[in-house]
């Protein structure tokens, strides 16, 4: 799977978890965080900046929500 963020960053992985790990690993400030801690902070930022509330902690649903809101687009 390959996704592109709205900022042009490509995220690659074989599963939604790996896509979210790649998102975290590209973060300047949170690359060293555990994935769940990163997601907690990221979901807060998404809500603050985009007004979208992501309530699921299921990785596939998070990726789906990010696609629906336009933050991610699937490339492959």
N, CA, C and O atoms as a CHARMM CRD file, in Angstrom:
* protein
*
  304
    1    1 UNK  N      0.84600  -1.18600   0.00000 PROA 1      0.00000
    2    1 UNK  CA     0.00000   0.00000   0.00000 PROA 1      0.00000
    3    1 UNK  C      0.88400   1.23900   0.00000 PROA 1      0.00000
    4    1 UNK  O      1.92600   1.27900   0.65400 PROA 1      0.00000
    5    2 UNK  N      0.45700   2.22700  -0.73100 PROA 2      0.00000
    6    2 UNK  CA     1.12800   3.52300  -0.72800 PROA 2      0.00000
    7    2 UNK  C      0.05000   4.59700  -0.60300 PROA 2      0.00000
    8    2 UNK  O     -0.94400   4.58800  -1.33000 PROA 2      0.00000
    9    3 UNK  N      0.26200   5.50900   0.32100 PROA 3      0.00000
   10    3 UNK  CA    -0.62100   6.65100   0.50300 PROA 3      0.00000
   11    3 UNK  C      0.21700   7.91300   0.42200 PROA 3      0.00000
   12    3 UNK  O      1.41100   7.90500   0.72500 PROA 3      0.00000
   13    4 UNK  N     -0.42100   8.99400   0.01000 PROA 4      0.00000
   14    4 UNK  CA     0.23600  10.29500  -0.02000 PROA 4      0.00000
   15    4 UNK  C     -0.50600  11.22900   0.91900 PROA 4      0.00000
   16    4 UNK  O     -1.73400  11.31200   0.88600 PROA 4      0.00000
   17    5 UNK  N      0.25100  11.93800   1.76300 PROA 5      0.00000
   18    5 UNK  CA    -0.37600  12.92300   2.63800 PROA 5      0.00000
   19    5 UNK  C     -0.71700  14.16200   1.82400 PROA 5      0.00000
   20    5 UNK  O     -0.25000  14.32300   0.69700 PROA 5      0.00000
   21    6 UNK  N     -1.51400  15.01200   2.38800 PROA 6      0.00000
   22    6 UNK  CA    -1.86700  16.24900   1.69300 PROA 6      0.00000
   23    6 UNK  C     -0.65400  17.14500   1.49100 PROA 6      0.00000
   24    6 UNK  O     -0.71800  18.11300   0.73300 PROA 6      0.00000
   25    7 UNK  N      0.45300  16.83000   2.16500 PROA 7      0.00000
   26    7 UNK  CA     1.68700  17.60100   2.04100 PROA 7      0.00000
   27    7 UNK  C      2.66700  16.96200   1.06400 PROA 7      0.00000
   28    7 UNK  O      3.78300  17.45400   0.89600 PROA 7      0.00000
   29    8 UNK  N      2.25900  15.86800   0.41700 PROA 8      0.00000
   30    8 UNK  CA     3.09200  15.22300  -0.58600 PROA 8      0.00000
   31    8 UNK  C      4.01800  14.14000  -0.07600 PROA 8      0.00000
   32    8 UNK  O      4.80200  13.58700  -0.84800 PROA 8      0.00000
   33    9 UNK  N      3.94600  13.82300   1.21200 PROA 9      0.00000
   34    9 UNK  CA     4.78600  12.76200   1.77800 PROA 9      0.00000
   35    9 UNK  C      4.18000  11.40300   1.42800 PROA 9      0.00000
   36    9 UNK  O      2.98000  11.19000   1.60600 PROA 9      0.00000
   37   10 UNK  N      5.00900  10.49000   0.93200 PROA 10     0.00000
   38   10 UNK  CA     4.53700   9.14300   0.62000 PROA 10     0.00000
   39   10 UNK  C      4.71100   8.24100   1.82700 PROA 10     0.00000
   40   10 UNK  O      5.76600   8.22800   2.46200 PROA 10     0.00000
   41   11 UNK  N      3.67000   7.48900   2.13800 PROA 11     0.00000
   42   11 UNK  CA     3.67900   6.53000   3.23500 PROA 11     0.00000
   43   11 UNK  C      3.51800   5.14800   2.64000 PROA 11     0.00000
   44   11 UNK  O      2.62300   4.91000   1.82900 PROA 11     0.00000
   45   12 UNK  N      4.39000   4.23500   3.04800 PROA 12     0.00000
   46   12 UNK  CA     4.36000   2.88300   2.49200 PROA 12     0.00000
   47   12 UNK  C      4.25400   1.86500   3.61000 PROA 12     0.00000
   48   12 UNK  O      4.80200   2.05300   4.69600 PROA 12     0.00000
   49   13 UNK  N      3.53600   0.77800   3.32800 PROA 13     0.00000
   50   13 UNK  CA     3.41000  -0.30600   4.28700 PROA 13     0.00000
   51   13 UNK  C      2.53100  -1.40500   3.73300 PROA 13     0.00000
   52   13 UNK  O      1.80600  -1.21500   2.75700 PROA 13     0.00000
   53   14 UNK  N      2.61000  -2.56100   4.37600 PROA 14     0.00000
   54   14 UNK  CA     1.80700  -3.71300   3.96700 PROA 14     0.00000
   55   14 UNK  C      0.50200  -3.82400   4.73600 PROA 14     0.00000
   56   14 UNK  O     -0.29600  -4.72600   4.48400 PROA 14     0.00000
   57   15 UNK  N      0.28200  -2.91000   5.67400 PROA 15     0.00000
   58   15 UNK  CA    -0.92700  -2.94500   6.49900 PROA 15     0.00000
   59   15 UNK  C     -1.21700  -1.52000   6.97500 PROA 15     0.00000
   60   15 UNK  O     -0.34400  -0.65500   6.90400 PROA 15     0.00000
   61   16 UNK  N     -2.42300  -1.27700   7.45500 PROA 16     0.00000
   62   16 UNK  CA    -2.71200   0.04300   8.02300 PROA 16     0.00000
   63   16 UNK  C     -1.75900   0.40400   9.16900 PROA 16     0.00000
   64   16 UNK  O     -1.36700   1.56200   9.31000 PROA 16     0.00000
   65   17 UNK  N     -1.39300  -0.57900   9.98000 PROA 17     0.00000
   66   17 UNK  CA    -0.45500  -0.31300  11.07400 PROA 17     0.00000
   67   17 UNK  C      0.87000   0.19200  10.53100 PROA 17     0.00000
   68   17 UNK  O      1.43000   1.15200  11.06000 PROA 17     0.00000
   69   18 UNK  N      1.37800  -0.44300   9.48000 PROA 18     0.00000
   70   18 UNK  CA     2.64900  -0.00900   8.89800 PROA 18     0.00000
   71   18 UNK  C      2.53100   1.37400   8.25500 PROA 18     0.00000
   72   18 UNK  O      3.48700   2.14900   8.27700 PROA 18     0.00000
   73   19 UNK  N      1.37600   1.68700   7.68700 PROA 19     0.00000
   74   19 UNK  CA     1.15900   3.03100   7.14000 PROA 19     0.00000
   75   19 UNK  C      1.24000   4.05900   8.26600 PROA 19     0.00000
   76   19 UNK  O      1.89200   5.09200   8.11500 PROA 19     0.00000
   77   20 UNK  N      0.59200   3.78700   9.37900 PROA 20     0.00000
   78   20 UNK  CA     0.61800   4.71700  10.51000 PROA 20     0.00000
   79   20 UNK  C      2.00200   4.78600  11.13900 PROA 20     0.00000
   80   20 UNK  O      2.40600   5.84900  11.61100 PROA 20     0.00000
   81   21 UNK  N      2.73900   3.67800  11.15800 PROA 21     0.00000
   82   21 UNK  CA     4.11500   3.70400  11.65100 PROA 21     0.00000
   83   21 UNK  C      4.99000   4.57300  10.75500 PROA 21     0.00000
   84   21 UNK  O      5.84300   5.31200  11.24800 PROA 21     0.00000
   85   22 UNK  N      4.78500   4.48700   9.44300 PROA 22     0.00000
   86   22 UNK  CA     5.55100   5.31400   8.51200 PROA 22     0.00000
   87   22 UNK  C      5.20700   6.79000   8.70900 PROA 22     0.00000
   88   22 UNK  O      6.08600   7.64800   8.62700 PROA 22     0.00000
   89   23 UNK  N      3.94000   7.08600   8.96600 PROA 23     0.00000
   90   23 UNK  CA     3.53100   8.45600   9.27400 PROA 23     0.00000
   91   23 UNK  C      4.25900   8.95200  10.51800 PROA 23     0.00000
   92   23 UNK  O      4.79500  10.06000  10.53300 PROA 23     0.00000
   93   24 UNK  N      4.27500   8.13600  11.54900 PROA 24     0.00000
   94   24 UNK  CA     4.97000   8.49300  12.78500 PROA 24     0.00000
   95   24 UNK  C      6.46400   8.67400  12.54300 PROA 24     0.00000
   96   24 UNK  O      7.06000   9.63600  13.02700 PROA 24     0.00000
   97   25 UNK  N      7.06900   7.75400  11.79900 PROA 25     0.00000
   98   25 UNK  CA     8.51200   7.80200  11.57200 PROA 25     0.00000
   99   25 UNK  C      8.93200   9.04400  10.79600 PROA 25     0.00000
  100   25 UNK  O     10.07900   9.47800  10.89900 PROA 25     0.00000
  101   26 UNK  N      8.02500   9.61400  10.02700 PROA 26     0.00000
  102   26 UNK  CA     8.32300  10.83500   9.29000 PROA 26     0.00000
  103   26 UNK  C      8.12200  12.10000  10.10500 PROA 26     0.00000
  104   26 UNK  O      8.39100  13.20100   9.62600 PROA 26     0.00000
  105   27 UNK  N      7.65700  11.95000  11.31800 PROA 27     0.00000
  106   27 UNK  CA     7.40700  13.09700  12.18200 PROA 27     0.00000
  107   27 UNK  C      8.71500  13.61100  12.77200 PROA 27     0.00000
  108   27 UNK  O      9.51900  12.83400  13.28800 PROA 27     0.00000
  109   28 UNK  N      8.92300  14.91500  12.69400 PROA 28     0.00000
  110   28 UNK  CA    10.14800  15.50100  13.25400 PROA 28     0.00000
  111   28 UNK  C     10.17400  15.42800  14.76900 PROA 28     0.00000
  112   28 UNK  O     11.24800  15.35400  15.36600 PROA 28     0.00000
  113   29 UNK  N      9.02200  15.44700  15.39300 PROA 29     0.00000
  114   29 UNK  CA     8.97800  15.55500  16.84300 PROA 29     0.00000
  115   29 UNK  C      8.51400  14.29300  17.55100 PROA 29     0.00000
  116   29 UNK  O      8.67000  14.18800  18.76800 PROA 29     0.00000
  117   30 UNK  N      7.95100  13.33700  16.83100 PROA 30     0.00000
  118   30 UNK  CA     7.33700  12.19100  17.50100 PROA 30     0.00000
  119   30 UNK  C      7.85500  10.84600  17.02200 PROA 30     0.00000
  120   30 UNK  O      7.29000   9.81200  17.37800 PROA 30     0.00000
  121   31 UNK  N      8.91400  10.83300  16.22400 PROA 31     0.00000
  122   31 UNK  CA     9.40200   9.57400  15.65500 PROA 31     0.00000
  123   31 UNK  C      9.82900   8.57800  16.72500 PROA 31     0.00000
  124   31 UNK  O      9.84800   7.37300  16.47600 PROA 31     0.00000
  125   32 UNK  N     10.17000   9.06600  17.90500 PROA 32     0.00000
  126   32 UNK  CA    10.62500   8.17200  18.97000 PROA 32     0.00000
  127   32 UNK  C      9.48600   7.68900  19.87100 PROA 32     0.00000
  128   32 UNK  O      9.71800   6.89200  20.78000 PROA 32     0.00000
  129   33 UNK  N      8.27500   8.15500  19.63500 PROA 33     0.00000
  130   33 UNK  CA     7.13700   7.74400  20.46200 PROA 33     0.00000
  131   33 UNK  C      6.65000   6.34900  20.07600 PROA 33     0.00000
  132   33 UNK  O      6.82300   5.90600  18.94000 PROA 33     0.00000
  133   34 UNK  N      6.04400   5.67300  21.03500 PROA 34     0.00000
  134   34 UNK  CA     5.32100   4.44400  20.71800 PROA 34     0.00000
  135   34 UNK  C      4.15900   4.82700  19.79700 PROA 34     0.00000
  136   34 UNK  O      3.65300   5.94700  19.86100 PROA 34     0.00000
  137   35 UNK  N      3.74800   3.90200  18.95400 PROA 35     0.00000
  138   35 UNK  CA     2.72100   4.20800  17.95800 PROA 35     0.00000
  139   35 UNK  C      1.43500   4.71000  18.60000 PROA 35     0.00000
  140   35 UNK  O      0.86300   5.69600  18.13600 PROA 35     0.00000
  141   36 UNK  N      0.97500   4.05800  19.64600 PROA 36     0.00000
  142   36 UNK  CA    -0.30500   4.45900  20.25300 PROA 36     0.00000
  143   36 UNK  C     -0.22100   5.85700  20.86100 PROA 36     0.00000
  144   36 UNK  O     -1.18300   6.62100  20.77700 PROA 36     0.00000
  145   37 UNK  N      0.90700   6.20400  21.46800 PROA 37     0.00000
  146   37 UNK  CA     1.07900   7.55300  22.01800 PROA 37     0.00000
  147   37 UNK  C      1.09700   8.58200  20.89300 PROA 37     0.00000
  148   37 UNK  O      0.49600   9.64900  21.01100 PROA 37     0.00000
  149   38 UNK  N      1.79000   8.25800  19.80100 PROA 38     0.00000
  150   38 UNK  CA     1.80100   9.14300  18.63400 PROA 38     0.00000
  151   38 UNK  C      0.38100   9.34900  18.10900 PROA 38     0.00000
  152   38 UNK  O     -0.02200  10.47800  17.82700 PROA 38     0.00000
  153   39 UNK  N     -0.38000   8.25300  17.97900 PROA 39     0.00000
  154   39 UNK  CA    -1.74300   8.35700  17.44900 PROA 39     0.00000
  155   39 UNK  C     -2.63300   9.19900  18.34800 PROA 39     0.00000
  156   39 UNK  O     -3.44600   9.98400  17.85900 PROA 39     0.00000
  157   40 UNK  N     -2.48700   9.04400  19.66000 PROA 40     0.00000
  158   40 UNK  CA    -3.27500   9.86900  20.57900 PROA 40     0.00000
  159   40 UNK  C     -3.03000  11.35400  20.30800 PROA 40     0.00000
  160   40 UNK  O     -3.97500  12.13600  20.20800 PROA 40     0.00000
  161   41 UNK  N     -1.74700  11.74000  20.18800 PROA 41     0.00000
  162   41 UNK  CA    -1.40200  13.14000  19.92900 PROA 41     0.00000
  163   41 UNK  C     -1.82500  13.57300  18.52700 PROA 41     0.00000
  164   41 UNK  O     -2.34100  14.67500  18.34300 PROA 41     0.00000
  165   42 UNK  N     -1.60700  12.70700  17.54500 PROA 42     0.00000
  166   42 UNK  CA    -1.94100  13.03000  16.16000 PROA 42     0.00000
  167   42 UNK  C     -3.44600  13.25200  15.99900 PROA 42     0.00000
  168   42 UNK  O     -3.86900  14.18100  15.31200 PROA 42     0.00000
  169   43 UNK  N     -4.24300  12.40700  16.62800 PROA 43     0.00000
  170   43 UNK  CA    -5.69900  12.52400  16.53200 PROA 43     0.00000
  171   43 UNK  C     -6.18100  13.83100  17.15400 PROA 43     0.00000
  172   43 UNK  O     -7.13100  14.44100  16.66400 PROA 43     0.00000
  173   44 UNK  N     -5.53400  14.25800  18.22200 PROA 44     0.00000
  174   44 UNK  CA    -5.86300  15.56300  18.81800 PROA 44     0.00000
  175   44 UNK  C     -5.54400  16.68400  17.83100 PROA 44     0.00000
  176   44 UNK  O     -6.34700  17.60000  17.64900 PROA 44     0.00000
  177   45 UNK  N     -4.36600  16.61400  17.18800 PROA 45     0.00000
  178   45 UNK  CA    -3.98200  17.64300  16.21200 PROA 45     0.00000
  179   45 UNK  C     -4.94000  17.65800  15.01900 PROA 45     0.00000
  180   45 UNK  O     -5.31500  18.72600  14.53500 PROA 45     0.00000
  181   46 UNK  N     -5.33200  16.48100  14.54900 PROA 46     0.00000
  182   46 UNK  CA    -6.29100  16.41000  13.43900 PROA 46     0.00000
  183   46 UNK  C     -7.58400  17.12100  13.83100 PROA 46     0.00000
  184   46 UNK  O     -8.14400  17.88100  13.04100 PROA 46     0.00000
  185   47 UNK  N     -8.04800  16.87400  15.03800 PROA 47     0.00000
  186   47 UNK  CA    -9.28300  17.51700  15.49300 PROA 47     0.00000
  187   47 UNK  C     -9.10800  19.03500  15.58600 PROA 47     0.00000
  188   47 UNK  O     -9.98700  19.78900  15.16900 PROA 47     0.00000
  189   48 UNK  N     -7.96700  19.48300  16.13700 PROA 48     0.00000
  190   48 UNK  CA    -7.73200  20.91800  16.29700 PROA 48     0.00000
  191   48 UNK  C     -7.60800  21.63700  14.95600 PROA 48     0.00000
  192   48 UNK  O     -8.15700  22.72500  14.78700 PROA 48     0.00000
  193   49 UNK  N     -6.89600  21.04400  14.00600 PROA 49     0.00000
  194   49 UNK  CA    -6.61100  21.72600  12.74300 PROA 49     0.00000
  195   49 UNK  C     -7.65800  21.50000  11.66000 PROA 49     0.00000
  196   49 UNK  O     -7.85300  22.35400  10.79400 PROA 49     0.00000
  197   50 UNK  N     -8.33100  20.35700  11.70400 PROA 50     0.00000
  198   50 UNK  CA    -9.26200  20.02000  10.63100 PROA 50     0.00000
  199   50 UNK  C    -10.71100  19.92800  11.09800 PROA 50     0.00000
  200   50 UNK  O    -11.62700  19.88300  10.27700 PROA 50     0.00000
  201   51 UNK  N    -10.92100  19.90000  12.40600 PROA 51     0.00000
  202   51 UNK  CA   -12.27200  19.80000  12.93000 PROA 51     0.00000
  203   51 UNK  C    -12.87700  18.41300  12.82500 PROA 51     0.00000
  204   51 UNK  O    -14.06500  18.22700  13.08700 PROA 51     0.00000
  205   52 UNK  N    -12.06500  17.44200  12.44500 PROA 52     0.00000
  206   52 UNK  CA   -12.53300  16.06700  12.30000 PROA 52     0.00000
  207   52 UNK  C    -12.18200  15.28700  13.55500 PROA 52     0.00000
  208   52 UNK  O    -11.02800  15.27400  13.98300 PROA 52     0.00000
  209   53 UNK  N    -13.16300  14.64600  14.13500 PROA 53     0.00000
  210   53 UNK  CA   -12.94100  13.85000  15.33500 PROA 53     0.00000
  211   53 UNK  C    -12.84600  12.38200  14.95100 PROA 53     0.00000
  212   53 UNK  O    -13.80900  11.79000  14.46400 PROA 53     0.00000
  213   54 UNK  N    -11.68000  11.80700  15.17300 PROA 54     0.00000
  214   54 UNK  CA   -11.46900  10.38200  14.93400 PROA 54     0.00000
  215   54 UNK  C    -11.60800   9.68900  16.28100 PROA 54     0.00000
  216   54 UNK  O    -10.83300   9.94700  17.20200 PROA 54     0.00000
  217   55 UNK  N    -12.59100   8.81600  16.39400 PROA 55     0.00000
  218   55 UNK  CA   -12.84900   8.17900  17.68600 PROA 55     0.00000
  219   55 UNK  C    -12.32300   6.75700  17.76100 PROA 55     0.00000
  220   55 UNK  O    -12.11500   6.23000  18.85400 PROA 55     0.00000
  221   56 UNK  N    -12.10800   6.13700  16.62500 PROA 56     0.00000
  222   56 UNK  CA   -11.65000   4.75000  16.60600 PROA 56     0.00000
  223   56 UNK  C    -10.15600   4.68400  16.88100 PROA 56     0.00000
  224   56 UNK  O     -9.40900   5.59900  16.53400 PROA 56     0.00000
  225   57 UNK  N     -9.73000   3.60300  17.50100 PROA 57     0.00000
  226   57 UNK  CA    -8.29800   3.33800  17.65800 PROA 57     0.00000
  227   57 UNK  C     -7.89500   2.13700  16.80800 PROA 57     0.00000
  228   57 UNK  O     -6.76600   1.65300  16.89500 PROA 57     0.00000
  229   58 UNK  N     -8.82900   1.66500  15.98700 PROA 58     0.00000
  230   58 UNK  CA    -8.53100   0.60900  15.03200 PROA 58     0.00000
  231   58 UNK  C     -7.72200   1.22200  13.89100 PROA 58     0.00000
  232   58 UNK  O     -8.15200   2.19500  13.27200 PROA 58     0.00000
  233   59 UNK  N     -6.55600   0.65300  13.61700 PROA 59     0.00000
  234   59 UNK  CA    -5.64700   1.25800  12.65000 PROA 59     0.00000
  235   59 UNK  C     -6.25300   1.35700  11.25500 PROA 59     0.00000
  236   59 UNK  O     -6.06300   2.36400  10.57200 PROA 59     0.00000
  237   60 UNK  N     -6.97100   0.33700  10.82500 PROA 60     0.00000
  238   60 UNK  CA    -7.61200   0.38500   9.50500 PROA 60     0.00000
  239   60 UNK  C     -8.65300   1.49800   9.45200 PROA 60     0.00000
  240   60 UNK  O     -8.77400   2.18400   8.43600 PROA 60     0.00000
  241   61 UNK  N     -9.39300   1.68100  10.51800 PROA 61     0.00000
  242   61 UNK  CA   -10.41200   2.72900  10.55200 PROA 61     0.00000
  243   61 UNK  C     -9.77300   4.11200  10.58100 PROA 61     0.00000
  244   61 UNK  O    -10.28700   5.04000   9.95600 PROA 61     0.00000
  245   62 UNK  N     -8.66700   4.26400  11.29300 PROA 62     0.00000
  246   62 UNK  CA    -7.97200   5.55700  11.32000 PROA 62     0.00000
  247   62 UNK  C     -7.51400   5.92900   9.91600 PROA 62     0.00000
  248   62 UNK  O     -7.72800   7.05600   9.47000 PROA 62     0.00000
  249   63 UNK  N     -6.88400   4.98400   9.21600 PROA 63     0.00000
  250   63 UNK  CA    -6.43900   5.25800   7.84400 PROA 63     0.00000
  251   63 UNK  C     -7.64300   5.60500   6.97300 PROA 63     0.00000
  252   63 UNK  O     -7.58400   6.55500   6.19300 PROA 63     0.00000
  253   64 UNK  N     -8.71800   4.86100   7.09400 PROA 64     0.00000
  254   64 UNK  CA    -9.93300   5.14100   6.32700 PROA 64     0.00000
  255   64 UNK  C    -10.46900   6.53900   6.62700 PROA 64     0.00000
  256   64 UNK  O    -10.85600   7.26500   5.71100 PROA 64     0.00000
  257   65 UNK  N    -10.49400   6.91300   7.89100 PROA 65     0.00000
  258   65 UNK  CA   -10.96200   8.24900   8.27200 PROA 65     0.00000
  259   65 UNK  C    -10.06500   9.33500   7.68300 PROA 65     0.00000
  260   65 UNK  O    -10.55900  10.37100   7.23800 PROA 65     0.00000
  261   66 UNK  N     -8.74800   9.10600   7.67600 PROA 66     0.00000
  262   66 UNK  CA    -7.81500  10.08400   7.11800 PROA 66     0.00000
  263   66 UNK  C     -8.00400  10.22800   5.60800 PROA 66     0.00000
  264   66 UNK  O     -7.82600  11.31500   5.05800 PROA 66     0.00000
  265   67 UNK  N     -8.36200   9.13900   4.94300 PROA 67     0.00000
  266   67 UNK  CA    -8.66200   9.20100   3.50500 PROA 67     0.00000
  267   67 UNK  C     -9.96500   9.97400   3.28500 PROA 67     0.00000
  268   67 UNK  O    -10.03600  10.84500   2.41900 PROA 67     0.00000
  269   68 UNK  N    -10.97900   9.65400   4.06200 PROA 68     0.00000
  270   68 UNK  CA   -12.28300  10.31300   3.92400 PROA 68     0.00000
  271   68 UNK  C    -12.17400  11.82300   4.10100 PROA 68     0.00000
  272   68 UNK  O    -12.82000  12.58300   3.37900 PROA 68     0.00000
  273   69 UNK  N    -11.36400  12.25700   5.05400 PROA 69     0.00000
  274   69 UNK  CA   -11.23800  13.69400   5.31300 PROA 69     0.00000
  275   69 UNK  C    -10.27100  14.38500   4.36400 PROA 69     0.00000
  276   69 UNK  O    -10.15700  15.61000   4.38300 PROA 69     0.00000
  277   70 UNK  N     -9.56500  13.61000   3.52600 PROA 70     0.00000
  278   70 UNK  CA    -8.67300  14.19900   2.53900 PROA 70     0.00000
  279   70 UNK  C     -7.23700  14.35600   2.97300 PROA 70     0.00000
  280   70 UNK  O     -6.41800  14.87700   2.21600 PROA 70     0.00000
  281   71 UNK  N     -6.90800  13.91200   4.18700 PROA 71     0.00000
  282   71 UNK  CA    -5.51800  14.01400   4.65100 PROA 71     0.00000
  283   71 UNK  C     -4.62600  13.02600   3.90700 PROA 71     0.00000
  284   71 UNK  O     -3.47000  13.33100   3.61500 PROA 71     0.00000
  285   72 UNK  N     -5.15700  11.84500   3.60000 PROA 72     0.00000
  286   72 UNK  CA    -4.42600  10.82900   2.84500 PROA 72     0.00000
  287   72 UNK  C     -5.16600  10.51700   1.55500 PROA 72     0.00000
  288   72 UNK  O     -6.39200  10.60400   1.48700 PROA 72     0.00000
  289   73 UNK  N     -4.40100  10.15400   0.53700 PROA 73     0.00000
  290   73 UNK  CA    -4.99800   9.60500  -0.68100 PROA 73     0.00000
  291   73 UNK  C     -4.21000   8.36000  -1.05900 PROA 73     0.00000
  292   73 UNK  O     -2.98200   8.33300  -0.97500 PROA 73     0.00000
  293   74 UNK  N     -4.93500   7.33400  -1.47500 PROA 74     0.00000
  294   74 UNK  CA    -4.30200   6.05700  -1.81400 PROA 74     0.00000
  295   74 UNK  C     -3.66200   6.15400  -3.18800 PROA 74     0.00000
  296   74 UNK  O     -4.28500   6.62200  -4.14100 PROA 74     0.00000
  297   75 UNK  N     -2.42100   5.71200  -3.28500 PROA 75     0.00000
  298   75 UNK  CA    -1.68600   5.74900  -4.54600 PROA 75     0.00000
  299   75 UNK  C     -1.54900   4.37000  -5.16200 PROA 75     0.00000
  300   75 UNK  O     -1.47400   4.25400  -6.38500 PROA 75     0.00000
  301   76 UNK  N     -1.51500   3.32900  -4.35600 PROA 76     0.00000
  302   76 UNK  CA    -1.41000   1.94400  -4.85600 PROA 76     0.00000
  303   76 UNK  C     -2.30400   1.05300  -4.03200 PROA 76     0.00000
  304   76 UNK  O     -2.37200  -0.15200  -4.27800 PROA 76     0.00000
